[in-house]
Amino acid sequence: MAATQDSSPKANGHSWISLIGAAVLSEANDIKRPIDSLAAELGMELSLLHRFRAGDVSEDIAMAIVKAISDRYPVALSDLWIERDDTCQGVRFCTSSESEMSRRVLTRRDRTGNRSDYYEYRDTAMSRLGPFRPEWIKQLRVVTDNDEYNPDVAMNNGHFMIQTTFIIGPVNFYYCDSQGTRHCVPCSTGSSNFITPFIPHSFTCRGEGEDAIIIAVTYGGAVRRALRDFARLDHGAISEMAGDARDIKGLRRSVIQRYLRQECMSEEDLAVRLPEGRREQLLEGEAASPGELELMADCLHVRVSDLMVTHMLPSDEVVVTHAEQTHKELREVRNFDGQIAYRIATLARSRHHPALKSFDFEVTDAARPGPDMVCSLHEYVYNFGRSPVEIEWGYEHPTSGSENSGQLRILSPGDSCYVRPLVRHRFSNVAGDDLGGNPAVASTLNGSSQSPSACALNGSSHPAGASSVNGSGSKPRVCNLEGRRLYIVRVPGKLSDEALAEFATFQVKGRKRAGHEHMQWYD
């Protein structure tokens, strides 16, 4: 990325190196090595490992210790090493000018078979802590119809990452479903979509002389987090174990078979415990009643929810929404005084990825500041409106009694940011903003008037007049909307619902040791 930002020296009060030291102590506990035994077996001074745990060694020494442990014991490097925090107290920014510095143009074949410009890509806010790779993409291929088989449309091959997209301007969206049928969906500002991995798709500009832009947020889900196992294990066996969500009976069969194998049970072992007359049907994937689900779950020693599956319909592979429908169901979030601070339109969703959340988010005049927001998901924010928005974070909750005012930062049009899970933040109307997208206002706000407490992360401020999502100084046309409009996407990381459900079972007094191990497993 173009943006360069100072790393946060501490995370939750702990130095970065000490977090790695805590991970090493946790693994030492797991392989039942007291710290003195670990030092002796590695041929290291015990005092060195104590300094390591305290965070009092260099990065090179920390890496050497971690590498020695991984070489000596069956422990993966990735289980020991923790990436450096590249955020400022959990938030990372990318200005529109920094985004423009990453500009690159890619070509694809046209109807003549020759290659010509197709997309202009620009990076936006990303963090090594987050699972997504959001891009600003301008459609350079212009079409004059909505023909899904237009020979100027160059489909991709699909990709591994899950994608959700926000549309700015006259964009045509094309995709090819699992049956091989191609579709063309004319979109405009405020449209959005969800695209299942490996679905071929493409975007074009529908109209000469118009700006057609998408904000494409791709991210890795549970499969991405398990990619090392997918790389090592047989794909055919994995597919058999997983089943196909498009075949609901087959999916149920695959789930039952998976749990039978884990329990070293045969179909007969399960069948004899099921009601007569239903045994064959249930084993073949027929829908079970609530009572039958409880009986099978008890036999397989799993939760009832583990046996419940969701059928993937053809309409689930790609989901498209348009502003005229989403804005009919706006949700309003009010301040304590009852005034509307935020208006939120729900964008494309997938019931197969329930933790994916995306919003068309308006910050109103009454947001001074707006209500707090905090959740367990990674968050991406892009300002596609014509007016700047202030984001505040790092402050204490009002009930804490702390006077810490936190950090303030202006998100001008075209700016973006990443927000780490569990970071409390809020958006505000910028003082003096007249909702006209006045370039002079935006320029002033990103200069000397910015809060002196804000982290100095991005170097120089916006040049005067940089008020368009189309790049520094370019004339705003259909792409910018009046007001303070944010595209917000939230996606899960490793702090998933499954991880939280497991953590909920941990002994309460010991929970603080998870990720911050500070003692051996015995005295």
Secondary structure as GFF3:
##gff-version 3
##sequence-region A 1 523
A	DSSP	beta_strand	10	11	.	.	.	ID=ss1
A	DSSP	beta_strand	14	15	.	.	.	ID=ss2
A	DSSP	alpha_helix	16	30	.	.	.	ID=ss3
A	DSSP	alpha_helix	35	42	.	.	.	ID=ss4
A	DSSP	alpha_helix	46	53	.	.	.	ID=ss5
A	DSSP	alpha_helix	59	72	.	.	.	ID=ss6
A	DSSP	three_ten_helix	77	79	.	.	.	ID=ss7
A	DSSP	beta_strand	91	94	.	.	.	ID=ss8
A	DSSP	alpha_helix	96	101	.	.	.	ID=ss9
A	DSSP	beta_strand	104	109	.	.	.	ID=ss10
A	DSSP	beta_strand	115	123	.	.	.	ID=ss11
A	DSSP	beta_strand	132	139	.	.	.	ID=ss12
A	DSSP	beta_strand	142	143	.	.	.	ID=ss13
A	DSSP	beta_strand	162	168	.	.	.	ID=ss14
A	DSSP	beta_strand	171	176	.	.	.	ID=ss15
A	DSSP	beta_strand	182	187	.	.	.	ID=ss16
A	DSSP	beta_strand	192	195	.	.	.	ID=ss17
A	DSSP	beta_strand	201	206	.	.	.	ID=ss18
A	DSSP	beta_strand	213	219	.	.	.	ID=ss19
A	DSSP	alpha_helix	222	225	.	.	.	ID=ss20
A	DSSP	alpha_helix	227	232	.	.	.	ID=ss21
A	DSSP	alpha_helix	235	242	.	.	.	ID=ss22
A	DSSP	alpha_helix	248	262	.	.	.	ID=ss23
A	DSSP	alpha_helix	267	271	.	.	.	ID=ss24
A	DSSP	alpha_helix	279	283	.	.	.	ID=ss25
A	DSSP	alpha_helix	290	300	.	.	.	ID=ss26
A	DSSP	three_ten_helix	304	307	.	.	.	ID=ss27
A	DSSP	alpha_helix	314	317	.	.	.	ID=ss28
A	DSSP	beta_strand	318	321	.	.	.	ID=ss29
A	DSSP	alpha_helix	323	326	.	.	.	ID=ss30
A	DSSP	three_ten_helix	327	329	.	.	.	ID=ss31
A	DSSP	beta_strand	331	334	.	.	.	ID=ss32
A	DSSP	beta_strand	340	346	.	.	.	ID=ss33
A	DSSP	beta_strand	357	363	.	.	.	ID=ss34
A	DSSP	beta_strand	378	383	.	.	.	ID=ss35
A	DSSP	beta_strand	389	393	.	.	.	ID=ss36
A	DSSP	three_ten_helix	398	400	.	.	.	ID=ss37
A	DSSP	beta_strand	407	411	.	.	.	ID=ss38
A	DSSP	beta_strand	416	419	.	.	.	ID=ss39
A	DSSP	beta_strand	425	429	.	.	.	ID=ss40
A	DSSP	alpha_helix	439	445	.	.	.	ID=ss41
A	DSSP	beta_strand	484	491	.	.	.	ID=ss42
A	DSSP	alpha_helix	497	503	.	.	.	ID=ss43
A	DSSP	three_ten_helix	508	513	.	.	.	ID=ss44
###
